[in-house]
Amino acid sequence: NEGESEEGITIQGKLTPQRVELIKSIATRNKEDIERKFPDLLKPIKKEEPIKETKSKEKK
């Protein structure tokens, strides 16, 4: 079944407040795990914010 996965993949239906809280708890838990296991990964992410801004301005 496609609906067996509970890790964010199934959340394509309505975003109820309970689901939002679930997503937040999963996200914060994962962020803490990432901070613990890969502290260096979060530093470049913060530096790349201006790069994302230039990417969002697409040249047409």
Jmol script that loads the backbone (N, CA, C; Angstrom):
load data "model"
ATOM      1  N   ASN A   1       0.829  -1.206   0.000  1.00  0.00           N
ATOM      2  CA  ASN A   1       0.000   0.000   0.000  1.00  0.00           C
ATOM      3  C   ASN A   1       0.861   1.253   0.000  1.00  0.00           C
ATOM      4  N   GLU A   2       0.399   2.283  -0.714  1.00  0.00           N
ATOM      5  CA  GLU A   2       1.152   3.532  -0.744  1.00  0.00           C
ATOM      6  C   GLU A   2       0.959   4.300   0.554  1.00  0.00           C
ATOM      7  N   GLY A   3      -0.162   4.081   1.235  1.00  0.00           N
ATOM      8  CA  GLY A   3      -0.479   4.862   2.426  1.00  0.00           C
ATOM      9  C   GLY A   3       0.178   4.353   3.687  1.00  0.00           C
ATOM     10  N   GLU A   4       1.066   3.361   3.581  1.00  0.00           N
ATOM     11  CA  GLU A   4       1.674   2.823   4.790  1.00  0.00           C
ATOM     12  C   GLU A   4       2.747   3.747   5.351  1.00  0.00           C
ATOM     13  N   SER A   5       3.432   4.493   4.507  1.00  0.00           N
ATOM     14  CA  SER A   5       4.520   5.353   4.976  1.00  0.00           C
ATOM     15  C   SER A   5       3.950   6.548   5.718  1.00  0.00           C
ATOM     16  N   GLU A   6       4.444   6.785   6.927  1.00  0.00           N
ATOM     17  CA  GLU A   6       3.941   7.892   7.737  1.00  0.00           C
ATOM     18  C   GLU A   6       4.943   9.040   7.801  1.00  0.00           C
ATOM     19  N   GLU A   7       6.072   8.922   7.126  1.00  0.00           N
ATOM     20  CA  GLU A   7       7.138   9.914   7.285  1.00  0.00           C
ATOM     21  C   GLU A   7       7.010  11.026   6.249  1.00  0.00           C
ATOM     22  N   GLY A   8       5.876  11.752   6.282  1.00  0.00           N
ATOM     23  CA  GLY A   8       5.742  12.932   5.440  1.00  0.00           C
ATOM     24  C   GLY A   8       5.244  12.639   4.036  1.00  0.00           C
ATOM     25  N   ILE A   9       5.357  11.395   3.579  1.00  0.00           N
ATOM     26  CA  ILE A   9       4.951  11.079   2.212  1.00  0.00           C
ATOM     27  C   ILE A   9       3.430  11.002   2.122  1.00  0.00           C
ATOM     28  N   THR A  10       2.813  10.488   3.178  1.00  0.00           N
ATOM     29  CA  THR A  10       1.368  10.324   3.171  1.00  0.00           C
ATOM     30  C   THR A  10       0.660  11.661   3.346  1.00  0.00           C
ATOM     31  N   ILE A  11       1.376  12.679   3.798  1.00  0.00           N
ATOM     32  CA  ILE A  11       0.732  13.948   4.122  1.00  0.00           C
ATOM     33  C   ILE A  11       0.514  14.742   2.838  1.00  0.00           C
ATOM     34  N   GLN A  12      -0.329  14.197   1.965  1.00  0.00           N
ATOM     35  CA  GLN A  12      -0.722  14.914   0.757  1.00  0.00           C
ATOM     36  C   GLN A  12      -2.197  15.299   0.839  1.00  0.00           C
ATOM     37  N   GLY A  13      -2.861  14.815   1.878  1.00  0.00           N
ATOM     38  CA  GLY A  13      -4.258  15.152   2.084  1.00  0.00           C
ATOM     39  C   GLY A  13      -4.384  16.501   2.766  1.00  0.00           C
ATOM     40  N   LYS A  14      -5.478  16.662   3.548  1.00  0.00           N
ATOM     41  CA  LYS A  14      -5.701  17.934   4.222  1.00  0.00           C
ATOM     42  C   LYS A  14      -4.688  18.112   5.344  1.00  0.00           C
ATOM     43  N   LEU A  15      -4.171  19.334   5.471  1.00  0.00           N
ATOM     44  CA  LEU A  15      -3.245  19.637   6.565  1.00  0.00           C
ATOM     45  C   LEU A  15      -4.055  20.102   7.771  1.00  0.00           C
ATOM     46  N   THR A  16      -4.443  19.152   8.599  1.00  0.00           N
ATOM     47  CA  THR A  16      -5.144  19.505   9.826  1.00  0.00           C
ATOM     48  C   THR A  16      -4.130  20.024  10.837  1.00  0.00           C
ATOM     49  N   PRO A  17      -4.584  20.790  11.838  1.00  0.00           N
ATOM     50  CA  PRO A  17      -3.658  21.277  12.874  1.00  0.00           C
ATOM     51  C   PRO A  17      -2.854  20.153  13.509  1.00  0.00           C
ATOM     52  N   GLN A  18      -3.474  18.983  13.684  1.00  0.00           N
ATOM     53  CA  GLN A  18      -2.751  17.855  14.276  1.00  0.00           C
ATOM     54  C   GLN A  18      -1.613  17.425  13.369  1.00  0.00           C
ATOM     55  N   ARG A  19      -1.859  17.390  12.071  1.00  0.00           N
ATOM     56  CA  ARG A  19      -0.804  16.979  11.137  1.00  0.00           C
ATOM     57  C   ARG A  19       0.306  18.014  11.095  1.00  0.00           C
ATOM     58  N   VAL A  20      -0.070  19.303  11.182  1.00  0.00           N
ATOM     59  CA  VAL A  20       0.952  20.354  11.200  1.00  0.00           C
ATOM     60  C   VAL A  20       1.862  20.161  12.408  1.00  0.00           C
ATOM     61  N   GLU A  21       1.265  19.887  13.570  1.00  0.00           N
ATOM     62  CA  GLU A  21       2.066  19.661  14.776  1.00  0.00           C
ATOM     63  C   GLU A  21       2.934  18.425  14.601  1.00  0.00           C
ATOM     64  N   LEU A  22       2.395  17.390  13.957  1.00  0.00           N
ATOM     65  CA  LEU A  22       3.173  16.172  13.720  1.00  0.00           C
ATOM     66  C   LEU A  22       4.375  16.479  12.837  1.00  0.00           C
ATOM     67  N   ILE A  23       4.136  17.248  11.767  1.00  0.00           N
ATOM     68  CA  ILE A  23       5.241  17.614  10.871  1.00  0.00           C
ATOM     69  C   ILE A  23       6.286  18.411  11.635  1.00  0.00           C
ATOM     70  N   LYS A  24       5.819  19.359  12.473  1.00  0.00           N
ATOM     71  CA  LYS A  24       6.767  20.177  13.235  1.00  0.00           C
ATOM     72  C   LYS A  24       7.600  19.309  14.161  1.00  0.00           C
ATOM     73  N   SER A  25       6.952  18.353  14.839  1.00  0.00           N
ATOM     74  CA  SER A  25       7.697  17.514  15.782  1.00  0.00           C
ATOM     75  C   SER A  25       8.703  16.646  15.039  1.00  0.00           C
ATOM     76  N   ILE A  26       8.304  16.106  13.876  1.00  0.00           N
ATOM     77  CA  ILE A  26       9.240  15.303  13.078  1.00  0.00           C
ATOM     78  C   ILE A  26      10.391  16.182  12.608  1.00  0.00           C
ATOM     79  N   ALA A  27      10.075  17.384  12.140  1.00  0.00           N
ATOM     80  CA  ALA A  27      11.114  18.269  11.606  1.00  0.00           C
ATOM     81  C   ALA A  27      12.093  18.672  12.697  1.00  0.00           C
ATOM     82  N   THR A  28      11.571  19.041  13.878  1.00  0.00           N
ATOM     83  CA  THR A  28      12.473  19.467  14.948  1.00  0.00           C
ATOM     84  C   THR A  28      13.305  18.292  15.425  1.00  0.00           C
ATOM     85  N   ARG A  29      12.700  17.109  15.478  1.00  0.00           N
ATOM     86  CA  ARG A  29      13.446  15.932  15.913  1.00  0.00           C
ATOM     87  C   ARG A  29      14.574  15.642  14.919  1.00  0.00           C
ATOM     88  N   ASN A  30      14.240  15.690  13.621  1.00  0.00           N
ATOM     89  CA  ASN A  30      15.268  15.442  12.609  1.00  0.00           C
ATOM     90  C   ASN A  30      16.352  16.508  12.668  1.00  0.00           C
ATOM     91  N   LYS A  31      15.949  17.774  12.897  1.00  0.00           N
ATOM     92  CA  LYS A  31      16.934  18.857  12.951  1.00  0.00           C
ATOM     93  C   LYS A  31      17.899  18.623  14.104  1.00  0.00           C
ATOM     94  N   GLU A  32      17.375  18.184  15.254  1.00  0.00           N
ATOM     95  CA  GLU A  32      18.250  17.920  16.395  1.00  0.00           C
ATOM     96  C   GLU A  32      19.194  16.767  16.082  1.00  0.00           C
ATOM     97  N   ASP A  33      18.686  15.740  15.400  1.00  0.00           N
ATOM     98  CA  ASP A  33      19.554  14.617  15.015  1.00  0.00           C
ATOM     99  C   ASP A  33      20.641  15.096  14.061  1.00  0.00           C
ATOM    100  N   ILE A  34      20.257  15.940  13.108  1.00  0.00           N
ATOM    101  CA  ILE A  34      21.233  16.447  12.138  1.00  0.00           C
ATOM    102  C   ILE A  34      22.271  17.305  12.848  1.00  0.00           C
ATOM    103  N   GLU A  35      21.807  18.163  13.784  1.00  0.00           N
ATOM    104  CA  GLU A  35      22.749  19.016  14.512  1.00  0.00           C
ATOM    105  C   GLU A  35      23.737  18.167  15.294  1.00  0.00           C
ATOM    106  N   ARG A  36      23.248  17.048  15.841  1.00  0.00           N
ATOM    107  CA  ARG A  36      24.110  16.199  16.656  1.00  0.00           C
ATOM    108  C   ARG A  36      25.101  15.432  15.770  1.00  0.00           C
ATOM    109  N   LYS A  37      24.593  14.854  14.666  1.00  0.00           N
ATOM    110  CA  LYS A  37      25.430  13.968  13.851  1.00  0.00           C
ATOM    111  C   LYS A  37      26.267  14.745  12.834  1.00  0.00           C
ATOM    112  N   PHE A  38      25.668  15.794  12.244  1.00  0.00           N
ATOM    113  CA  PHE A  38      26.372  16.537  11.186  1.00  0.00           C
ATOM    114  C   PHE A  38      26.332  18.037  11.482  1.00  0.00           C
ATOM    115  N   PRO A  39      27.029  18.498  12.519  1.00  0.00           N
ATOM    116  CA  PRO A  39      26.953  19.930  12.869  1.00  0.00           C
ATOM    117  C   PRO A  39      27.465  20.831  11.752  1.00  0.00           C
ATOM    118  N   ASP A  40      28.389  20.332  10.933  1.00  0.00           N
ATOM    119  CA  ASP A  40      28.950  21.164   9.867  1.00  0.00           C
ATOM    120  C   ASP A  40      27.961  21.354   8.715  1.00  0.00           C
ATOM    121  N   LEU A  41      26.958  20.482   8.613  1.00  0.00           N
ATOM    122  CA  LEU A  41      26.020  20.589   7.489  1.00  0.00           C
ATOM    123  C   LEU A  41      25.145  21.830   7.607  1.00  0.00           C
ATOM    124  N   LEU A  42      24.833  22.241   8.849  1.00  0.00           N
ATOM    125  CA  LEU A  42      23.905  23.352   9.013  1.00  0.00           C
ATOM    126  C   LEU A  42      24.576  24.695   8.754  1.00  0.00           C
ATOM    127  N   LYS A  43      25.893  24.773   8.901  1.00  0.00           N
ATOM    128  CA  LYS A  43      26.576  26.052   8.695  1.00  0.00           C
ATOM    129  C   LYS A  43      26.501  26.508   7.236  1.00  0.00           C
ATOM    130  N   PRO A  44      26.846  25.657   6.252  1.00  0.00           N
ATOM    131  CA  PRO A  44      26.749  26.111   4.862  1.00  0.00           C
ATOM    132  C   PRO A  44      25.327  26.418   4.423  1.00  0.00           C
ATOM    133  N   ILE A  45      24.335  25.763   5.026  1.00  0.00           N
ATOM    134  CA  ILE A  45      22.940  26.027   4.650  1.00  0.00           C
ATOM    135  C   ILE A  45      22.604  27.492   4.925  1.00  0.00           C
ATOM    136  N   LYS A  46      23.067  28.014   6.071  1.00  0.00           N
ATOM    137  CA  LYS A  46      22.766  29.398   6.415  1.00  0.00           C
ATOM    138  C   LYS A  46      23.497  30.357   5.481  1.00  0.00           C
ATOM    139  N   LYS A  47      24.693  29.987   5.034  1.00  0.00           N
ATOM    140  CA  LYS A  47      25.455  30.864   4.147  1.00  0.00           C
ATOM    141  C   LYS A  47      24.841  30.898   2.752  1.00  0.00           C
ATOM    142  N   GLU A  48      24.097  29.863   2.375  1.00  0.00           N
ATOM    143  CA  GLU A  48      23.565  29.778   1.014  1.00  0.00           C
ATOM    144  C   GLU A  48      22.257  30.537   0.838  1.00  0.00           C
ATOM    145  N   GLU A  49      21.755  31.183   1.894  1.00  0.00           N
ATOM    146  CA  GLU A  49      20.480  31.886   1.772  1.00  0.00           C
ATOM    147  C   GLU A  49      20.492  32.953   0.675  1.00  0.00           C
ATOM    148  N   PRO A  50      21.535  33.819   0.582  1.00  0.00           N
ATOM    149  CA  PRO A  50      21.531  34.802  -0.514  1.00  0.00           C
ATOM    150  C   PRO A  50      21.595  34.154  -1.890  1.00  0.00           C
ATOM    151  N   ILE A  51      22.212  32.969  -1.984  1.00  0.00           N
ATOM    152  CA  ILE A  51      22.280  32.271  -3.267  1.00  0.00           C
ATOM    153  C   ILE A  51      20.876  31.842  -3.696  1.00  0.00           C
ATOM    154  N   LYS A  52      20.068  31.395  -2.722  1.00  0.00           N
ATOM    155  CA  LYS A  52      18.704  30.993  -3.043  1.00  0.00           C
ATOM    156  C   LYS A  52      17.902  32.194  -3.539  1.00  0.00           C
ATOM    157  N   GLU A  53      18.177  33.381  -2.980  1.00  0.00           N
ATOM    158  CA  GLU A  53      17.442  34.571  -3.404  1.00  0.00           C
ATOM    159  C   GLU A  53      17.737  34.886  -4.861  1.00  0.00           C
ATOM    160  N   THR A  54      19.011  34.742  -5.272  1.00  0.00           N
ATOM    161  CA  THR A  54      19.352  35.036  -6.659  1.00  0.00           C
ATOM    162  C   THR A  54      18.754  33.983  -7.584  1.00  0.00           C
ATOM    163  N   LYS A  55      18.664  32.735  -7.098  1.00  0.00           N
ATOM    164  CA  LYS A  55      18.076  31.682  -7.928  1.00  0.00           C
ATOM    165  C   LYS A  55      16.585  31.930  -8.122  1.00  0.00           C
ATOM    166  N   SER A  56      15.902  32.461  -7.093  1.00  0.00           N
ATOM    167  CA  SER A  56      14.466  32.660  -7.202  1.00  0.00           C
ATOM    168  C   SER A  56      14.141  33.741  -8.230  1.00  0.00           C
ATOM    169  N   LYS A  57      15.083  34.670  -8.456  1.00  0.00           N
ATOM    170  CA  LYS A  57      14.886  35.678  -9.496  1.00  0.00           C
ATOM    171  C   LYS A  57      15.352  35.084 -10.820  1.00  0.00           C
ATOM    172  N   GLU A  58      14.432  34.427 -11.536  1.00  0.00           N
ATOM    173  CA  GLU A  58      14.816  33.744 -12.764  1.00  0.00           C
ATOM    174  C   GLU A  58      14.933  34.736 -13.910  1.00  0.00           C
ATOM    175  N   LYS A  59      15.983  34.584 -14.706  1.00  0.00           N
ATOM    176  CA  LYS A  59      16.163  35.446 -15.873  1.00  0.00           C
ATOM    177  C   LYS A  59      15.326  34.895 -17.023  1.00  0.00           C
ATOM    178  N   LYS A  60      14.466  35.740 -17.589  1.00  0.00           N
ATOM    179  CA  LYS A  60      13.629  35.287 -18.697  1.00  0.00           C
ATOM    180  C   LYS A  60      13.958  36.078 -19.955  1.00  0.00           C
TER     181      LYS A  60
END
end "model"
wireframe off; spacefill off
backbone 0.3
color backbone group
